[in-house]
Amino acid sequence: MMPVLEDICRVRVKFGETDAMRCVWHGSYVSYLEDGRESFGRHYPGIGYADISRSGIYAPVYDLHLRYLAPLGIDDVAEIHTRYVYKPGARLDFNYEIYRVRDGVLCATAFTTQLFIDPQGLLLTDRPDYFARWQEKFLTEDL
């Protein structure tokens, strides 16, 4: 059975992330997903942004889906749950849940897919070495 790899981090909503209705602007949630991925990469070293950058093989976001369920406001604390989802091939997939800490309400769900590209921007079809090593370290099934 594949282990569940999850990280939980918290961010406080800043004034600049809100809109005229005093709710978090929809685009700010994309930044919260990035906060979740950064924290995940620190918790499970080997695929963090610094690791990826050092390798010269990059992993830009290719696909992003976000569903808004309840608002966050100024000074709310958002708890971001980021879970790695194994899919075969040269890709990174994550699921997210964003909760409002003060009452535990689920505010948003999302998933992202990142694909790997070389320094010239060409799509890779094989897993980069650093990603294969990371999978071998943190996943138990044969890949």
N, C-alpha and C positions, 0 to 999 in steps of 0.2 A: 504494500500500500504506500502511496506517495505521501510524504509528510506534508503537513500544513505549515507553510512559511508565511508568517504574518508579523507585521510591525505595527505598533500603535504610537502615534505622536500627537501632540497638541499644539495648536496655534491660536493666538488671540486675534480676533478680528480688529483690523485697524480702520480708522475713519476713511482713508483713501480707497478701501476695498468696497465701500458701500455706494449705493445709488441715491437718487432723489427721494426714494421711498424709505431711506435709512435702513435698507436691507442690503446684504452682501450682493453686489452686482454679479450677474451670472458668469461673466468672464473670470472673476476672481477665483472661482472654484477650480479652474484649470491650474492656477498657481498652488492651490491646496493639494492637488494631486501630485504636483511636482515635489512639494514639501514631503508628502508621503513616500514618494520614490527615493528621495534623498535620505530620509530617515531609514527606510528599508535597506538601502545600500550600506549604511553605517552598521546596521544590526547584522546583516549578512554580507560581510566584506567580500569583494571580488567583482561586484557589478555596480558599485557606486559610481557617481559621476567622475570622481577623481581616477578610479580604476579604468573606466572606459576611456577617459581622455588620455591617460598614459599609454594605452594600448595603440592608439592611432586608428582604431576601428570604432566607429560611432554607432549610436542607437537612437536615431530620431523617432519621435512619435509618428506613427503611420495612421493610426485609427484611434478615435476617442469617442466614447459615448457617455453622456452624462444625463442623469434624471434628477430633477429638483423636486423635493418632497415637502420641505418646510424651510422657512427663512432662518438665516443667521443675521444678527444685528451687531452694531458697534459694541465692542467689549465682550461679546460672547466668546467663549472658548470652544473651538471646534476640535473634536477628537477624530483623527483620520486613521482608519484601519486600512492597511495596504496588504493585500495577499497576492503572492506569486501564484500564477496558474500555469502549470506545465502544459506546453503544446510542443509537439515534435518540430524540429527544424531550427532555423536561425531566426529566432524571434523571442521577445520578452513580452509576456502578457501579465497584467495585473488587474485585480478587482479591488474596488474601494467602497468603503462606507464612511460617511461623514456624519458624526453625531454632534448635537448641541449638548455640552457637558452639564449645564445647569438643570436640565430636565430629562436628559437621556434620549431626546427625540432624534430619530433618523432624518437628517436634512437632505441628503443626496446619496445616490449610488452612481458608480461609474465603472468603466473598464477601459483600458488602453492596450494597444499593441505597438511595440517598437520593433523596427526591423534594423538589421545591421548593414552599414555601408562602409566602404574602404575610404582612404583619404581623398580619393578622386571623386567620391560620391556615388560609386557603383554599388548596386545591391549585392550583398553576399547571400549565397544559397547554402553555404556550409557554416556551421557554428564557429565563431571565432574561438581561438584557443583559450582565452581567458574565460569565456562563457562556458565552454565545455568543462574546464577545471572547476568552475563554480558549481555547475550541476553535479559533478562527481562528488564534490565535498558535501553538498547540502541535500541531495536527493538520493533515495535508496534504491530505486529501480534502475535496471540497466537501460541506458538510453541508446 
